[in-house]
Each structure stands twice: as structure tokens, then as C-alpha cells.
Amino acid sequence: MNVEVERLGNSQVCLRVEISAEEVNQELERNCQDLRTKVSVPGFRKGRVPLSILKSRFAEHLKAEAIQNLVPPAYEQALMSERLIPLGNLELSPPMNRMELKEGQPLVFEATLDVKPDFVLPTYEDLVIDKSPPNVPREEVEEYIQRLQEQYATYIPLEVDRPVQASDSVRIDWECLVDGTPITDGSKQDADIDIGKGQLLPAVEAEIIGMRADETRQIEMDFDDNHENRELAGKHAVFNVMLRAITEKQLPPLDDEFAKDLEYENYDQLRGAIWNNLVEEQKALHNQRQREDILQQLIEKTTIEIPESIVSQHVQQTVQNVLQRLRQEGQTPEQAGIDMAKLPTELREDAIKQTKQAWMFDIIAEHENIRVTDDELDIEIRRIADQQNRDPQKYASLLKESNRLEEFRDALRNDKVYRLLIQRASAKQSVIIV
């Protein structure tokens, strides 16, 4: 077999494959001998029909069978010999059902296919990221503790006969109706509210000011067209509010007793634990920003041509998945806040980014010999199962049945790649203003 390769672009090649006349003759002979044992021809015993008669009567069948047996293996062998990884969108010329095969002549066909393109990654040191250690100022810790203190505030009803003022705290019953129907999670009894702190909609708070104890007020308003809940956007609502009492807000003192109520030994331990938690949160956010920065730089510094077939396939499949999910949930795209006209464009960008990352990380993992062992995979599965209070063995079986084990392996490998890149990248220089 002879193979010639023509590069049509960085991500597409044409293979010209020639199967020798000797291979063609051998295949025809095998097919003819096989057919001889299966068919009956008047005047001849089964298995004794002359080959010349079989070749004459069943010529088209023998040729089609030979093409079917010769072309796919030859194509696979050509890919292996040229070390090509097909990405889809294979075109045979001529198509198999139109190929001509003649005894004593070679069989020639061309295969045009998309392949993973060649590209050059930047050196790791060309990537520049912020490597400064995460910092949590004392003020942020104090602000967090103050918010925690607010959560444990108590509200004492006041025996006063006056209207609500803008700085008051109040206890109310409230209910929201849209088109005359109560909305989900749209009512509450004995709700303690600090006026002016954004706990209620401004239009509702404005109407509560001036109310007196035991007074009921109906407040009408229109939800904004850009409301985060698409089912409420632009709709007219009615709030029924009853003022139970004007209250006095009392904050618990920040002392050892407060800490003990939260299951700490003393206030210093509480404060230290909060500080440590905030530092860990900052570390996680810092690491995520480093990853996003590194990936963006890799994409910007690496020229990769993504075959259109890969992008289109991803877009079409994802759109179908979205529509199927909406049908299962009984929602329209509008109700789910999905713009189907913009979705394909957004998905194209996502497909290109994901494909570039996968190919770049494949190259890095290969060059750096980054692998994920079965033991590492097992440890990760157990960790996630513990987080979700699930049985590790059952969880592993579920992942295997749904063919998701390799997703976990890829995610772990990508974590290793990110750690390598962050370690090897250059540190961003801090700007010092004198």
C-alpha cells in the first residue's frame, strides 16, 4: 500500500491511498472462494461452481465486497503510518459506493479529513501572573464579625404610639401577589426588618415609613423589565403589609459568651478561625484568578486553527441538549432566560476556548509526563463522595456506568497542569508608587 499526504491547511489533510493490484487480486480471490461455498448454480454441485462463472455472474457483488473489506483497513493503516488523529468530517473520494475496482489494477481513493493542527506553545516563563500571597486585612475580619453579629441580633417590640421613621427597625407580615396569585416564597410572618438596609424593595420600604402598629397597607408596584427572575420581569405586583410593631434592635456583645454560642472556646479562637477561613477563601479565589489568567495568556499567545466541523458539532449538540432539558422541565427558552438567537454565537466561543485548552493541555501533559494514576483517581472519587455524604463504592460505580470516570481523570490531570504552569510562570512585578 502506498500513501501520499497533502496538507490542505493547518487542520486538514488529504490522504491519497493506493492499494496494490496484488492486494486487490488476493481479496477478489478470497471473496470468490468464500462465495463458492455459499451459492448454488444450476448444473453444478454446491462448492464446485467454476470460479470463472462466479466472477461473471456475481461480478458487482464481488467488487463491492472487496471494496468494503479493503478500504476501511487501508484508511486506518494510513492514519497509523502517518501518525494522524482524525477529528471527524471524513470525506472519501470517490465515495465507497461509487469506487471502481478492476482485477489486476490497483484501487486508489482519497480521504480528506480534519486533524489536530500543529501549533507552538509559548515558554512557561512567557506567562506572567500575580504570585503575591493572598492578604486579608484586619478590617475585613472585623467586618465579617460584625455581619455575624447582625445575624444574631434580637428585636424587642417597643410600646410607642408613633409612625415608623426612616431609621427604625420593624416587625411586619407581608405577602406579594402577581396577577392576583401569591408568588413562590412571596410571603413571611413576623419578619424583622431594618428600614433603609435594602432588606425589602425600596418602593415597599418607602410605603412602610409612616405606618403605625397594627396598620395594614396595600402597596402596588411594577417589577423592573430586567428583574433577575424572568417570570416577574415587567409584571405588576401588589404587596400586602401589616405592621406588627416598631422594634429596638439589640446586638449581642462580642465576647467569650458570643464565641461559646458559636461553639468556640473564646472570642480570640473565634476571631482566629474566621481569619483563617477568610485566608483560605482568598487563596482559592487567588488560585482561580491565576488559572484564568494563565489560560487566557496561553490562548492569546498560541495560534491554533480549530476545524469548523468540531465547532459546529459542539454547537449543534449543545443546542439540542438545552432544548431537551427545557422540554423535560416544561420551560420555554424565554422563561429560562435563554436567548436562542444569541446562544449559537456564545456556544461557538465556548467550543473554541474549550478545544484550545484541551489540545494545549494534552501537549503539556505529554511533554511533562503528567499522568493521573488509578490510586489518585480513587482518592479523588472518595473525597467528593465524602463531601456529598455518598457511599464511595456506589458513587464510583455510578460514574463508571455513566462513562464519567475519564472526566474525573481529565480534571485531575488539568489540575496538575495548572499547578505546573503557575509554578513555572513569571511573577508579575508589583507597581510601587514613590
Buried (B, 14 or more C-beta within 10 A) or exposed (E): BEBEEEEEEBBBBBBBBBBEBEBBBEBBBBBBEEBBEEBEBEEBEEEEBEEEEBBEBBEEEBBBBBBBBBBEEBBEBBBEEEEBEBBEBEEBEEEEEEBEBEBEEBBEBBBBBBBBBEBEBEEBEEBBBEBEEBEBEEEBBEEBBEEBBEEEEEBEEBEEEEBBEEEBBBBBBBBBBBEEEEBEEBBEEEBBBBBBEEEBBEEBBBBBBEBEBEEEBEBEBEBEEEEEEBBBBEBEBBBBBBBBBBBEEEEBEBEBEBBBEEEBEBBEBBBEEBBEEBBEEBEEEBBEEBBEBBBEBBBEEBEBEBBEBBBBBBBEEBBEEBBEEBEEEEBEBEEEEBEEEEBEEEBBEBBBBEBBBEBBBBBBBEEBEBEBEEEBBEEBBBEEBEEEEBEBEEBBEEBEEEEEBEEBBBEBBBBBBBEBBBEEBEEEEEEEEE
